[in-house]
């Protein structure tokens, strides 16, 4: 077989490039990756602030978690239960008899006067759970609406002369009599399910109760128990 023509090869100079300084070779994408990491760390405070503000807005206008501190709503709610309250529901549906509502104190203590900056900081602290609200919140069930006449005789609630079925009441039943009265305009009759251990609208603030509760004080409708897991479920 005939051989092809010889292939010319260039001799390698062993000193080639030895006189120049060493050249640092940058790995592809290394500079961009460094910039990306710096950008991510630089954006973290902004992202954290946005997340906090978003959580506060959701808590203020959409849904909020509450802790049950007393036995006044046993057996429906127990001490230590945690519930979710729908705030936006107040704007899309009416308040009905039987609804379980969270509301602010109808007879609050005088408020501490705060400046603009101090007030904003306190509001922010409430939103993220590190500051206490100025007044206590309560949870009860709607017994009667504004303009309705109510009375409790022998433990039975009557509204406008008709008996109200209340299968959620705790035993033993409170057999005391209250009323008859008419719920004032703009007010609600709020009652605990555990009537023997509930300072509610049957009693005035001077008697250790709440009196009638202004509709404007309602924060939202309780709709689900989220803790403990053994009691997870909706509230009707």
N, C-alpha and C positions, 0 to 999 in steps of 0.2 A: 504494500500500500504506500502511495506517495505521501510524504510528509508535507505539511503546509509551510509557508514562509515563517521564519523566526519572528517572535513577537518582541518588539523593543521594550525594554524596561528601564525606568529612571532610577539611578542609584539613590539610596536614602542617605541623607547627610545626618550623621549622629548628633551634630551640633546645632541642627536647624531649630531655631526658636529658643536656644538655651540662653542667648544673651538678653532676651526681653524679660520683663517682669511676669510673674505668673498671672494668668487671667482667671478671675472668679467666674464660674459659670453658674448663672441663676437658673434654678429649676423652673420649668414652665408653670405659670400660674401661681408661684409662691408669693409674688408681690400682691397680686389680686386677693389671694386668700388672707394675707395679713391685713389688707385694707378692709376686707369683709368682716374679720373678727373685730377690728377696732370699731367699725360701724355698728356692729351688733351690740357691743358693750356700751357704746355711746348712746344708742337708742333705748337701752333698758330702762333708765329712769322715766323717760317719756311714756313707754309702754306700760310701766307700772302705774303711773299717774292716770293714764287713760283707763286701765282696768279698774282702779279704785273708783274713779268717777262714774264709770259705767255701772259698777256694783251699787253705788249709792243711788243712782237714778232708777235702777230696777227696784231697789228697796223702797224708794220714795213713791214711785208711781205705779209699779206693777205688782210685785209680790214681796212679802216680808215674812221672816221666821219669828215666832214668838215662843217664849217659855212659859209653861203653866206653873204658877207659884203657889196655888192654894187648892183646896178640895171643893170649892164652891160649885164646880161643874161635874162632879162625880155623879154617875158612872161614865158619862160621855167622855170626859177628860179627867185625867188624874195628875196629881202633883208630879212634876218632872217631865211630863209630856212636852214635846216640841211640835208645833203646828205651823202650817203655812197659811198666810192670810192674803186673800186677793184684794188688792187695792183698786185695780182698774174695774173690778166687778161693780163697784158703786156707780160707775158712769155708764154701764151697759145694761144694768138690770135694777129693778126696784128692790127695796128692802121689804121682806115679807115676814109675817108672823112665823116663828120657828127658826128663823135664821140665827146662826151663832156669830156674833159680832165682837170684834175688838174695838175699843173706843178709849179715848183719853179721859182723864179724870174730869167729871162735870163740875167739880168744886176744887179747882187747883189752888195751890199755895201761890202767894205773890211771887212773880218771876224776878230773878236777878237781872238787873240791867247790864247788858254787855255792849261794848263798842262794836263797830262794823267788823273789824278784823277778828276780835275775840269771838264774836257771834259766829263768824264763818268757820273758825278753827273748831269751835264746839260742835257745830253742825257736821263738820267733816268727821270729828271724832265719834259722834253718834252713828254716823253712816257706816264706819268700819268697826264699830263695836268696842271702842276703847273709852268711850264717855257715856255716862248714863243720861237718859232723857230727863228733862227738868221735872216732869210729872209722871205718876204711875199710870200704866195702861190697865184696862180691865177687860174681861171676857165674860159675856153672859148671852142668854138667848132672848130673842124678841118675844115678849108676851102679848103686847098690844101696840097698835100704831096710833099715830096722832089722830085725835078726834074720836077714838073708840072708847066706849064705856067698859070698864072692867071691874071685876069683883072676884074675890077668892072666898068660898064658903066651904068649910070642912076640908080644905085641901084641894077643892075643885076650882079651876079657873073658868070664869065665865067672861066672854067678850060680847058686848051688845046683847046680852041675855042668853047667848048660846054657850053650852059647855064645850070646852076645848080638850081634845084628846091629847094627853101628854104621856106617852108610853116611856119616855126617857127619864122620868123622875126617879130620884134615888129613894130607896126604902130606908127607914120608915118615912111615910109622907108627913109633911108638916100640916097639921089640921087646924092651924089658926085661921081666923077670918080677917080679911083686909078689904077696904073699899066699902061701898062702891064709889068710884071716882071716874073722871074722864081725862084721858091723856091730853095735855095741852098741845096746841099747834106747834109744830117743829120739834116735838119731843117723842121719846119712845119709852115704853115700859119694858125694862130689862130685868130678867129673872134668872137666878141660878137653878140648875137642875137638882142640886143638893140643897133644897130650900131650908132645911134645918141648920145649915151652916153656910149661909150666903147673905152677905150684906148688900142687898140689891135695891131695886126701885120701890119695893114695899115699904122701905124705911127712908126717912129723911137723912141728910148728912149729920144732923145733930143727934140722930138715933144710931149712928154708925152705919148707915146705908148710903145709897147713891142718889136717891130721889130720881126724878125723871131725867133721862139722858138726851141732850140735844142731838138732833140728827147730824149737825155739823161736826160733832165730836167723833163720829164713827170713822175709824181708820180703814176697816175692810171686813170682808166676810171670811171666816175660817172655813177651809174646805178639805183639809187633809192632815192627819197625824203622820209625822215623818220619823219620830223617835219616841220610845224605843222600837226596834224592829218588830217585836212581838205585838205591837199595837198599831202597826202601819195600816192605814186605811182611810177612806174618805169619810167626811162628816156630812150628814144630810140634814 
